[in-house]
Amino acid sequence: MKIVISYQSEQPIYQQIAMQIKNAVLCGELLEGTALPSIRALAKELKISVITTKKAYEMLEEEGMIVSAQGKGSYVAPQNQEVLKEIRLKKVEDALSGALKTARDMHVSRDEVEEILRFLYEDYEE
């Protein structure tokens, strides 16, 4: 798992870290039980404060994405697969909603949007 920090982003660094780890779990890149880097190791790797990394991990723990045990580290928490599916579908729905708004603003018809979507989907299947 590679975490990339943008110092130009308006999003706080701890949120960038948490979001990237959360996305890795949602995409199946990080599976249940996978050990995460220690707070200190991640802070050192990213050249950021331990406090910032700790805040990201605390945020993920509150969301139920990870579990931490004193002296043992942090791991990807067991996930309810139905909840994960709903989160994934919601992310897709949000992305498509934005695309549809753009299509509507650009006066692109429903048929044209469906054709574009079919074409793009076929590209991803290859």
N, CA, C and O atoms as a GROMACS GRO file, in nm:
protein
  504
    1MET      N    1   0.085  -0.119   0.000
    1MET     CA    2   0.000   0.000   0.000
    1MET      C    3   0.088   0.123   0.000
    1MET      O    4   0.177   0.138   0.084
    2LYS      N    5   0.063   0.210  -0.093
    2LYS     CA    6   0.139   0.334  -0.103
    2LYS      C    7   0.047   0.449  -0.070
    2LYS      O    8  -0.062   0.462  -0.126
    3ILE      N    9   0.092   0.534   0.021
    3ILE     CA   10   0.015   0.652   0.058
    3ILE      C   11   0.086   0.774   0.003
    3ILE      O   12   0.207   0.791   0.020
    4VAL      N   13   0.010   0.859  -0.065
    4VAL     CA   14   0.065   0.980  -0.125
    4VAL      C   15  -0.002   1.100  -0.058
    4VAL      O   16  -0.124   1.111  -0.053
    5ILE      N   17   0.082   1.188  -0.007
    5ILE     CA   18   0.034   1.308   0.061
    5ILE      C   19   0.046   1.427  -0.033
    5ILE      O   20   0.149   1.446  -0.098
    6SER      N   21  -0.059   1.507  -0.040
    6SER     CA   22  -0.056   1.630  -0.118
    6SER      C   23  -0.058   1.748  -0.021
    6SER      O   24  -0.154   1.767   0.055
    7TYR      N   25   0.049   1.826  -0.024
    7TYR     CA   26   0.056   1.943   0.063
    7TYR      C   27  -0.023   2.060   0.005
    7TYR      O   28  -0.045   2.160   0.073
    8GLN      N   29  -0.066   2.048  -0.121
    8GLN     CA   30  -0.147   2.152  -0.184
    8GLN      C   31  -0.296   2.131  -0.158
    8GLN      O   32  -0.376   2.221  -0.181
    9SER      N   33  -0.333   2.013  -0.111
    9SER     CA   34  -0.473   1.982  -0.086
    9SER      C   35  -0.526   2.061   0.033
    9SER      O   36  -0.454   2.088   0.130
   10GLU      N   37  -0.652   2.098   0.024
   10GLU     CA   38  -0.716   2.163   0.138
   10GLU      C   39  -0.756   2.061   0.244
   10GLU      O   40  -0.786   2.098   0.358
   11GLN      N   41  -0.755   1.933   0.208
   11GLN     CA   42  -0.789   1.827   0.302
   11GLN      C   43  -0.670   1.804   0.396
   11GLN      O   44  -0.557   1.790   0.350
   12PRO      N   45  -0.696   1.800   0.527
   12PRO     CA   46  -0.586   1.777   0.622
   12PRO      C   47  -0.514   1.645   0.593
   12PRO      O   48  -0.573   1.551   0.540
   13ILE      N   49  -0.386   1.640   0.626
   13ILE     CA   50  -0.304   1.523   0.598
   13ILE      C   51  -0.361   1.398   0.662
   13ILE      O   52  -0.364   1.292   0.599
   14TYR      N   53  -0.407   1.407   0.787
   14TYR     CA   54  -0.460   1.288   0.854
   14TYR      C   55  -0.581   1.232   0.779
   14TYR      O   56  -0.600   1.111   0.773
   15GLN      N   57  -0.662   1.320   0.721
   15GLN     CA   58  -0.778   1.275   0.644
   15GLN      C   59  -0.734   1.212   0.513
   15GLN      O   60  -0.795   1.114   0.468
   16GLN      N   61  -0.629   1.265   0.450
   16GLN     CA   62  -0.576   1.205   0.328
   16GLN      C   63  -0.529   1.062   0.355
   16GLN      O   64  -0.557   0.971   0.277
   17ILE      N   65  -0.459   1.044   0.466
   17ILE     CA   66  -0.409   0.912   0.503
   17ILE      C   67  -0.526   0.817   0.527
   17ILE      O   68  -0.531   0.707   0.473
   18ALA      N   69  -0.620   0.862   0.610
   18ALA     CA   70  -0.735   0.777   0.645
   18ALA      C   71  -0.814   0.740   0.520
   18ALA      O   72  -0.855   0.624   0.505
   19MET      N   73  -0.837   0.835   0.430
   19MET     CA   74  -0.915   0.809   0.310
   19MET      C   75  -0.845   0.708   0.219
   19MET      O   76  -0.910   0.622   0.161
   20GLN      N   77  -0.714   0.718   0.207
   20GLN     CA   78  -0.641   0.624   0.121
   20GLN      C   79  -0.642   0.483   0.179
   20GLN      O   80  -0.654   0.385   0.105
   21ILE      N   81  -0.630   0.472   0.310
   21ILE     CA   82  -0.637   0.339   0.373
   21ILE      C   83  -0.778   0.283   0.359
   21ILE      O   84  -0.796   0.165   0.328
   22LYS      N   85  -0.878   0.366   0.382
   22LYS     CA   86  -1.017   0.323   0.370
   22LYS      C   87  -1.046   0.276   0.227
   22LYS      O   88  -1.109   0.173   0.208
   23ASN      N   89  -1.000   0.352   0.128
   23ASN     CA   90  -1.021   0.312  -0.011
   23ASN      C   91  -0.951   0.181  -0.043
   23ASN      O   92  -1.004   0.099  -0.119
   24ALA      N   93  -0.834   0.160   0.015
   24ALA     CA   94  -0.761   0.033  -0.007
   24ALA      C   95  -0.841  -0.084   0.050
   24ALA      O   96  -0.840  -0.193  -0.008
   25VAL      N   97  -0.909  -0.063   0.162
   25VAL     CA   98  -0.994  -0.168   0.220
   25VAL      C   99  -1.116  -0.191   0.130
   25VAL      O  100  -1.150  -0.305   0.100
   26LEU      N  101  -1.180  -0.083   0.087
   26LEU     CA  102  -1.299  -0.095   0.004
   26LEU      C  103  -1.270  -0.162  -0.130
   26LEU      O  104  -1.354  -0.234  -0.184
   27CYS      N  105  -1.152  -0.137  -0.184
   27CYS     CA  106  -1.114  -0.195  -0.315
   27CYS      C  107  -1.057  -0.336  -0.301
   27CYS      O  108  -1.027  -0.400  -0.402
   28GLY      N  109  -1.043  -0.384  -0.179
   28GLY     CA  110  -0.990  -0.518  -0.159
   28GLY      C  111  -0.839  -0.527  -0.164
   28GLY      O  112  -0.783  -0.637  -0.163
   29GLU      N  113  -0.773  -0.413  -0.169
   29GLU     CA  114  -0.626  -0.411  -0.168
   29GLU      C  115  -0.574  -0.450  -0.029
   29GLU      O  116  -0.471  -0.517  -0.017
   30LEU      N  117  -0.646  -0.408   0.075
   30LEU     CA  118  -0.613  -0.446   0.212
   30LEU      C  119  -0.724  -0.535   0.265
   30LEU      O  120  -0.840  -0.493   0.273
   31LEU      N  121  -0.690  -0.656   0.299
   31LEU     CA  122  -0.788  -0.753   0.345
   31LEU      C  123  -0.794  -0.760   0.497
   31LEU      O  124  -0.702  -0.716   0.567
   32GLU      N  125  -0.903  -0.815   0.546
   32GLU     CA  126  -0.923  -0.835   0.690
   32GLU      C  127  -0.800  -0.900   0.751
   32GLU      O  128  -0.749  -1.001   0.700
   33GLY      N  129  -0.752  -0.842   0.861
   33GLY     CA  130  -0.638  -0.898   0.933
   33GLY      C  131  -0.502  -0.848   0.885
   33GLY      O  132  -0.400  -0.876   0.948
   34THR      N  133  -0.500  -0.775   0.776
   34THR     CA  134  -0.374  -0.722   0.724
   34THR      C  135  -0.316  -0.622   0.823
   34THR      O  136  -0.384  -0.531   0.869
   35ALA      N  137  -0.189  -0.641   0.856
   35ALA     CA  138  -0.121  -0.548   0.948
   35ALA      C  139  -0.088  -0.418   0.876
   35ALA      O  140  -0.042  -0.419   0.762
   36LEU      N  141  -0.113  -0.309   0.944
   36LEU     CA  142  -0.076  -0.177   0.893
   36LEU      C  143   0.059  -0.138   0.951
   36LEU      O  144   0.099  -0.191   1.054
   37PRO      N  145   0.129  -0.047   0.885
   37PRO     CA  146   0.255   0.000   0.944
   37PRO      C  147   0.228   0.061   1.081
   37PRO      O  148   0.119   0.114   1.106
   38SER      N  149   0.325   0.055   1.169
   38SER     CA  150   0.307   0.120   1.299
   38SER      C  151   0.292   0.269   1.277
   38SER      O  152   0.333   0.322   1.174
   39ILE      N  153   0.235   0.336   1.375
   39ILE     CA  154   0.216   0.481   1.366
   39ILE      C  155   0.350   0.550   1.344
   39ILE      O  156   0.362   0.638   1.259
   40ARG      N  157   0.450   0.509   1.420
   40ARG     CA  158   0.583   0.570   1.407
   40ARG      C  159   0.645   0.542   1.270
   40ARG      O  160   0.701   0.631   1.208
   41ALA      N  161   0.634   0.416   1.224
   41ALA     CA  162   0.693   0.380   1.095
   41ALA      C  163   0.628   0.457   0.981
   41ALA      O  164   0.697   0.504   0.891
   42LEU      N  165   0.495   0.469   0.984
   42LEU     CA  166   0.426   0.542   0.878
   42LEU      C  167   0.461   0.690   0.882
   42LEU      O  168   0.483   0.752   0.778
   43ALA      N  169   0.468   0.746   1.002
   43ALA     CA  170   0.506   0.888   1.016
   43ALA      C  171   0.646   0.911   0.959
   43ALA      O  172   0.671   1.009   0.889
   44LYS      N  173   0.737   0.819   0.990
   44LYS     CA  174   0.874   0.832   0.941
   44LYS      C  175   0.878   0.820   0.789
   44LYS      O  176   0.944   0.899   0.721
   45GLU      N  177   0.806   0.722   0.735
   45GLU     CA  178   0.802   0.700   0.590
   45GLU      C  179   0.747   0.821   0.516
   45GLU      O  180   0.798   0.860   0.412
   46LEU      N  181   0.641   0.881   0.572
   46LEU     CA  182   0.576   0.996   0.508
   46LEU      C  183   0.639   1.130   0.546
   46LEU      O  184   0.604   1.234   0.492
   47LYS      N  185   0.733   1.124   0.641
   47LYS     CA  186   0.801   1.245   0.690
   47LYS      C  187   0.701   1.346   0.746
   47LYS      O  188   0.703   1.465   0.714
   48ILE      N  189   0.613   1.293   0.833
   48ILE     CA  190   0.512   1.375   0.898
   48ILE      C  191   0.514   1.346   1.047
   48ILE      O  192   0.585   1.257   1.094
   49SER      N  193   0.436   1.421   1.122
   49SER     CA  194   0.429   1.405   1.266
   49SER      C  195   0.360   1.275   1.305
   49SER      O  196   0.265   1.230   1.239
   50VAL      N  197   0.408   1.214   1.413
   50VAL     CA  198   0.345   1.095   1.469
   50VAL      C  199   0.202   1.128   1.510
   50VAL      O  200   0.113   1.044   1.499
   51ILE      N  201   0.180   1.249   1.556
   51ILE     CA  202   0.047   1.291   1.600
   51ILE      C  203  -0.052   1.287   1.482
   51ILE      O  204  -0.167   1.246   1.498
   52THR      N  205  -0.006   1.328   1.366
   52THR     CA  206  -0.092   1.327   1.246
   52THR      C  207  -0.130   1.184   1.209
   52THR      O  208  -0.246   1.155   1.179
   53THR      N  209  -0.031   1.096   1.210
   53THR     CA  210  -0.057   0.955   1.178
   53THR      C  211  -0.150   0.893   1.281
   53THR      O  212  -0.242   0.818   1.245
   54LYS      N  213  -0.128   0.924   1.406
   54LYS     CA  214  -0.212   0.871   1.514
   54LYS      C  215  -0.357   0.916   1.495
   54LYS      O  216  -0.451   0.839   1.516
   55LYS      N  217  -0.374   1.041   1.455
   55LYS     CA  218  -0.508   1.095   1.433
   55LYS      C  219  -0.579   1.020   1.318
   55LYS      O  220  -0.698   0.992   1.326
   56ALA      N  221  -0.504   0.988   1.212
   56ALA     CA  222  -0.560   0.913   1.099
   56ALA      C  223  -0.605   0.774   1.145
   56ALA      O  224  -0.715   0.730   1.111
   57TYR      N  225  -0.520   0.706   1.222
   57TYR     CA  226  -0.554   0.572   1.270
   57TYR      C  227  -0.674   0.577   1.365
   57TYR      O  228  -0.761   0.490   1.360
   58GLU      N  229  -0.680   0.679   1.450
   58GLU     CA  230  -0.794   0.694   1.541
   58GLU      C  231  -0.924   0.713   1.463
   58GLU      O  232  -1.028   0.659   1.499
   59MET      N  233  -0.916   0.792   1.356
   59MET     CA  234  -1.032   0.815   1.272
   59MET      C  235  -1.079   0.684   1.209
   59MET      O  236  -1.199   0.655   1.206
   60LEU      N  237  -0.985   0.604   1.160
   60LEU     CA  238  -1.018   0.475   1.099
   60LEU      C  239  -1.075   0.378   1.202
   60LEU      O  240  -1.164   0.299   1.171
   61GLU      N  241  -1.024   0.384   1.325
   61GLU     CA  242  -1.078   0.298   1.432
   61GLU      C  243  -1.221   0.335   1.465
   61GLU      O  244  -1.306   0.248   1.484
   62GLU      N  245  -1.248   0.466   1.471
   62GLU     CA  246  -1.384   0.512   1.501
   62GLU      C  247  -1.483   0.466   1.394
   62GLU      O  248  -1.599   0.439   1.423
   63GLU      N  249  -1.435   0.458   1.269
   63GLU     CA  250  -1.520   0.415   1.159
   63GLU      C  251  -1.530   0.263   1.150
   63GLU      O  252  -1.607   0.210   1.070
   64GLY      N  253  -1.453   0.192   1.233
   64GLY     CA  254  -1.456   0.046   1.232
   64GLY      C  255  -1.376  -0.016   1.120
   64GLY      O  256  -1.392  -0.134   1.090
   65MET      N  257  -1.288   0.062   1.057
   65MET     CA  258  -1.208   0.010   0.946
   65MET      C  259  -1.086  -0.066   0.996
   65MET      O  260  -1.041  -0.162   0.932
   66ILE      N  261  -1.031  -0.024   1.111
   66ILE     CA  262  -0.913  -0.091   1.166
   66ILE      C  263  -0.934  -0.116   1.315
   66ILE      O  264  -1.018  -0.054   1.379
   67VAL      N  265  -0.854  -0.207   1.368
   67VAL     CA  266  -0.849  -0.231   1.512
   67VAL      C  267  -0.703  -0.220   1.553
   67VAL      O  268  -0.612  -0.259   1.480
   68SER      N  269  -0.683  -0.165   1.672
   68SER     CA  270  -0.547  -0.150   1.724
   68SER      C  271  -0.540  -0.212   1.862
   68SER      O  272  -0.634  -0.205   1.940
   69ALA      N  273  -0.425  -0.272   1.890
   69ALA     CA  274  -0.401  -0.332   2.021
   69ALA      C  275  -0.265  -0.284   2.069
   69ALA      O  276  -0.166  -0.293   1.998
   70GLN      N  277  -0.263  -0.233   2.191
   70GLN     CA  278  -0.139  -0.185   2.250
   70GLN      C  279  -0.030  -0.291   2.240
   70GLN      O  280  -0.048  -0.404   2.286
   71GLY      N  281   0.081  -0.255   2.181
   71GLY     CA  282   0.194  -0.345   2.171
   71GLY      C  283   0.185  -0.447   2.057
   71GLY      O  284   0.283  -0.517   2.029
   72LYS      N  285   0.070  -0.455   1.993
   72LYS     CA  286   0.052  -0.552   1.884
   72LYS      C  287   0.038  -0.485   1.748
   72LYS      O  288   0.065  -0.548   1.645
   73GLY      N  289  -0.002  -0.360   1.746
   73GLY     CA  290  -0.016  -0.288   1.620
   73GLY      C  291  -0.159  -0.269   1.577
   73GLY      O  292  -0.254  -0.292   1.652
   74SER      N  293  -0.173  -0.226   1.453
   74SER     CA  294  -0.305  -0.199   1.394
   74SER      C  295  -0.328  -0.290   1.275
   74SER      O  296  -0.236  -0.318   1.198
   75TYR      N  297  -0.451  -0.338   1.263
   75TYR     CA  298  -0.487  -0.434   1.159
   75TYR      C  299  -0.619  -0.393   1.095
   75TYR      O  300  -0.699  -0.322   1.156
   76VAL      N  301  -0.641  -0.437   0.973
   76VAL     CA  302  -0.769  -0.415   0.908
   76VAL      C  303  -0.873  -0.497   0.983
   76VAL      O  304  -0.856  -0.617   1.004
   77ALA      N  305  -0.980  -0.431   1.023
   77ALA     CA  306  -1.086  -0.495   1.102
   77ALA      C  307  -1.171  -0.586   1.013
   77ALA      O  308  -1.181  -0.565   0.892
   78PRO      N  309  -1.233  -0.686   1.076
   78PRO     CA  310  -1.332  -0.765   1.000
   78PRO      C  311  -1.440  -0.671   0.950
   78PRO      O  312  -1.486  -0.583   1.022
   79GLN      N  313  -1.480  -0.690   0.826
   79GLN     CA  314  -1.577  -0.600   0.765
   79GLN      C  315  -1.704  -0.674   0.730
   79GLN      O  316  -1.700  -0.788   0.685
   80ASN      N  317  -1.816  -0.609   0.751
   80ASN     CA  318  -1.945  -0.662   0.708
   80ASN      C  319  -1.951  -0.644   0.556
   80ASN      O  320  -1.953  -0.531   0.507
   81GLN      N  321  -1.955  -0.754   0.483
   81GLN     CA  322  -1.948  -0.748   0.336
   81GLN      C  323  -2.068  -0.674   0.276
   81GLN      O  324  -2.054  -0.609   0.173
   82GLU      N  325  -2.184  -0.684   0.338
   82GLU     CA  326  -2.301  -0.612   0.288
   82GLU      C  327  -2.282  -0.461   0.302
   82GLU      O  328  -2.318  -0.384   0.213
   83VAL      N  329  -2.224  -0.420   0.415
   83VAL     CA  330  -2.198  -0.277   0.437
   83VAL      C  331  -2.094  -0.228   0.336
   83VAL      O  332  -2.110  -0.121   0.278
   84LEU      N  333  -1.988  -0.307   0.315
   84LEU     CA  334  -1.886  -0.270   0.216
   84LEU      C  335  -1.947  -0.256   0.077
   84LEU      O  336  -1.914  -0.163   0.003
   85LYS      N  337  -2.036  -0.348   0.042
   85LYS     CA  338  -2.101  -0.340  -0.089
   85LYS      C  339  -2.182  -0.212  -0.102
   85LYS      O  340  -2.179  -0.147  -0.206
   86GLU      N  341  -2.255  -0.177   0.002
   86GLU     CA  342  -2.334  -0.054   0.000
   86GLU      C  343  -2.245   0.069  -0.013
   86GLU      O  344  -2.278   0.162  -0.086
   87ILE      N  345  -2.132   0.070   0.056
   87ILE     CA  346  -2.039   0.182   0.046
   87ILE      C  347  -1.984   0.193  -0.095
   87ILE      O  348  -1.975   0.302  -0.152
   88ARG      N  349  -1.946   0.078  -0.153
   88ARG     CA  350  -1.894   0.077  -0.291
   88ARG      C  351  -2.000   0.129  -0.389
   88ARG      O  352  -1.970   0.212  -0.475
   89LEU      N  353  -2.123   0.080  -0.375
   89LEU     CA  354  -2.230   0.123  -0.465
   89LEU      C  355  -2.257   0.272  -0.450
   89LEU      O  356  -2.282   0.341  -0.549
   90LYS      N  357  -2.251   0.322  -0.328
   90LYS     CA  358  -2.273   0.465  -0.304
   90LYS      C  359  -2.164   0.549  -0.370
   90LYS      O  360  -2.193   0.654  -0.427
   91LYS      N  361  -2.038   0.502  -0.363
   91LYS     CA  362  -1.929   0.575  -0.428
   91LYS      C  363  -1.949   0.580  -0.579
   91LYS      O  364  -1.928   0.684  -0.641
   92VAL      N  365  -1.991   0.468  -0.638
   92VAL     CA  366  -2.017   0.464  -0.782
   92VAL      C  367  -2.135   0.555  -0.816
   92VAL      O  368  -2.130   0.630  -0.913
   93GLU      N  369  -2.239   0.547  -0.735
   93GLU     CA  370  -2.357   0.631  -0.757
   93GLU      C  371  -2.320   0.779  -0.753
   93GLU      O  372  -2.365   0.856  -0.838
   94ASP      N  373  -2.239   0.818  -0.656
   94ASP     CA  374  -2.197   0.959  -0.645
   94ASP      C  375  -2.116   1.002  -0.767
   94ASP      O  376  -2.136   1.111  -0.820
   95ALA      N  377  -2.025   0.915  -0.812
   95ALA     CA  378  -1.942   0.948  -0.928
   95ALA      C  379  -2.029   0.960  -1.054
   95ALA      O  380  -2.012   1.053  -1.133
   96LEU      N  381  -2.121   0.867  -1.071
   96LEU     CA  382  -2.208   0.872  -1.188
   96LEU      C  383  -2.303   0.991  -1.183
   96LEU      O  384  -2.336   1.050  -1.286
   97SER      N  385  -2.346   1.027  -1.065
   97SER     CA  386  -2.433   1.142  -1.049
   97SER      C  387  -2.363   1.269  -1.097
   97SER      O  388  -2.423   1.352  -1.165
   98GLY      N  389  -2.236   1.282  -1.062
   98GLY     CA  390  -2.158   1.397  -1.109
   98GLY      C  391  -2.142   1.395  -1.260
   98GLY      O  392  -2.152   1.498  -1.326
   99ALA      N  393  -2.117   1.276  -1.314
   99ALA     CA  394  -2.103   1.263  -1.459
   99ALA      C  395  -2.235   1.297  -1.530
   99ALA      O  396  -2.234   1.362  -1.635
  100LEU      N  397  -2.346   1.254  -1.474
  100LEU     CA  398  -2.476   1.283  -1.534
  100LEU      C  399  -2.509   1.432  -1.530
  100LEU      O  400  -2.569   1.486  -1.622
  101LYS      N  401  -2.469   1.497  -1.422
  101LYS     CA  402  -2.489   1.642  -1.414
  101LYS      C  403  -2.409   1.711  -1.524
  101LYS      O  404  -2.459   1.802  -1.590
  102THR      N  405  -2.286   1.667  -1.544
  102THR     CA  406  -2.202   1.724  -1.650
  102THR      C  407  -2.266   1.698  -1.786
  102THR      O  408  -2.271   1.787  -1.870
  103ALA      N  409  -2.314   1.575  -1.807
  103ALA     CA  410  -2.378   1.541  -1.934
  103ALA      C  411  -2.499   1.630  -1.959
  103ALA      O  412  -2.519   1.681  -2.069
  104ARG      N  413  -2.579   1.648  -1.856
  104ARG     CA  414  -2.699   1.733  -1.868
  104ARG      C  415  -2.658   1.876  -1.900
  104ARG      O  416  -2.718   1.940  -1.987
  105ASP      N  417  -2.556   1.927  -1.831
  105ASP     CA  418  -2.508   2.064  -1.855
  105ASP      C  419  -2.454   2.081  -1.996
  105ASP      O  420  -2.461   2.190  -2.053
  106MET      N  421  -2.400   1.973  -2.054
  106MET     CA  422  -2.343   1.976  -2.188
  106MET      C  423  -2.443   1.934  -2.295
  106MET      O  424  -2.408   1.921  -2.413
  107HIS      N  425  -2.568   1.913  -2.253
  107HIS     CA  426  -2.677   1.875  -2.344
  107HIS      C  427  -2.648   1.743  -2.416
  107HIS      O  428  -2.676   1.729  -2.535
  108VAL      N  429  -2.593   1.648  -2.343
  108VAL     CA  430  -2.567   1.514  -2.396
  108VAL      C  431  -2.689   1.429  -2.362
  108VAL      O  432  -2.733   1.425  -2.247
  109SER      N  433  -2.742   1.360  -2.462
  109SER     CA  434  -2.865   1.283  -2.442
  109SER      C  435  -2.840   1.157  -2.360
  109SER      O  436  -2.727   1.113  -2.343
  110ARG      N  437  -2.949   1.102  -2.310
  110ARG     CA  438  -2.942   0.976  -2.234
  110ARG      C  439  -2.883   0.864  -2.318
  110ARG      O  440  -2.799   0.788  -2.271
  111ASP      N  441  -2.927   0.856  -2.444
  111ASP     CA  442  -2.875   0.752  -2.532
  111ASP      C  443  -2.724   0.767  -2.552
  111ASP      O  444  -2.651   0.668  -2.553
  112GLU      N  445  -2.678   0.889  -2.566
  112GLU     CA  446  -2.535   0.914  -2.583
  112GLU      C  447  -2.458   0.877  -2.456
  112GLU      O  448  -2.349   0.820  -2.464
  113VAL      N  449  -2.514   0.910  -2.342
  113VAL     CA  450  -2.450   0.875  -2.215
  113VAL      C  451  -2.441   0.724  -2.201
  113VAL      O  452  -2.337   0.671  -2.163
  114GLU      N  453  -2.551   0.654  -2.232
  114GLU     CA  454  -2.550   0.508  -2.223
  114GLU      C  455  -2.448   0.447  -2.319
  114GLU      O  456  -2.381   0.350  -2.285
  115GLU      N  457  -2.437   0.505  -2.437
  115GLU     CA  458  -2.339   0.456  -2.535
  115GLU      C  459  -2.196   0.477  -2.483
  115GLU      O  460  -2.111   0.389  -2.494
  116ILE      N  461  -2.172   0.594  -2.426
  116ILE     CA  462  -2.039   0.623  -2.370
  116ILE      C  463  -2.009   0.526  -2.256
  116ILE      O  464  -1.898   0.471  -2.248
  117LEU      N  465  -2.106   0.504  -2.170
  117LEU     CA  466  -2.086   0.414  -2.057
  117LEU      C  467  -2.058   0.271  -2.104
  117LEU      O  468  -1.968   0.205  -2.052
  118ARG      N  469  -2.134   0.223  -2.202
  118ARG     CA  470  -2.109   0.089  -2.257
  118ARG      C  471  -1.968   0.079  -2.315
  118ARG      O  472  -1.898  -0.019  -2.292
  119PHE      N  473  -1.928   0.180  -2.390
  119PHE     CA  474  -1.796   0.182  -2.451
  119PHE      C  475  -1.687   0.181  -2.344
  119PHE      O  476  -1.591   0.105  -2.355
  120LEU      N  477  -1.701   0.264  -2.243
  120LEU     CA  478  -1.601   0.271  -2.136
  120LEU      C  479  -1.597   0.140  -2.057
  120LEU      O  480  -1.490   0.093  -2.019
  121TYR      N  481  -1.712   0.083  -2.032
  121TYR     CA  482  -1.720  -0.041  -1.956
  121TYR      C  483  -1.649  -0.154  -2.031
  121TYR      O  484  -1.578  -0.234  -1.972
  122GLU      N  485  -1.670  -0.158  -2.164
  122GLU     CA  486  -1.602  -0.260  -2.244
  122GLU      C  487  -1.452  -0.243  -2.240
  122GLU      O  488  -1.379  -0.342  -2.237
  123ASP      N  489  -1.404  -0.119  -2.239
  123ASP     CA  490  -1.260  -0.093  -2.229
  123ASP      C  491  -1.202  -0.148  -2.100
  123ASP      O  492  -1.091  -0.200  -2.098
  124TYR      N  493  -1.278  -0.135  -1.991
  124TYR     CA  494  -1.230  -0.183  -1.861
  124TYR      C  495  -1.234  -0.335  -1.849
  124TYR      O  496  -1.161  -0.392  -1.769
  125GLU      N  497  -1.318  -0.399  -1.928
  125GLU     CA  498  -1.326  -0.545  -1.925
  125GLU      C  499  -1.209  -0.611  -1.996
  125GLU      O  500  -1.177  -0.727  -1.971
  126GLU      N  501  -1.145  -0.537  -2.086
  126GLU     CA  502  -1.032  -0.594  -2.163
  126GLU      C  503  -0.908  -0.604  -2.082
  126GLU      O  504  -0.805  -0.650  -2.133
   0.00000   0.00000   0.00000
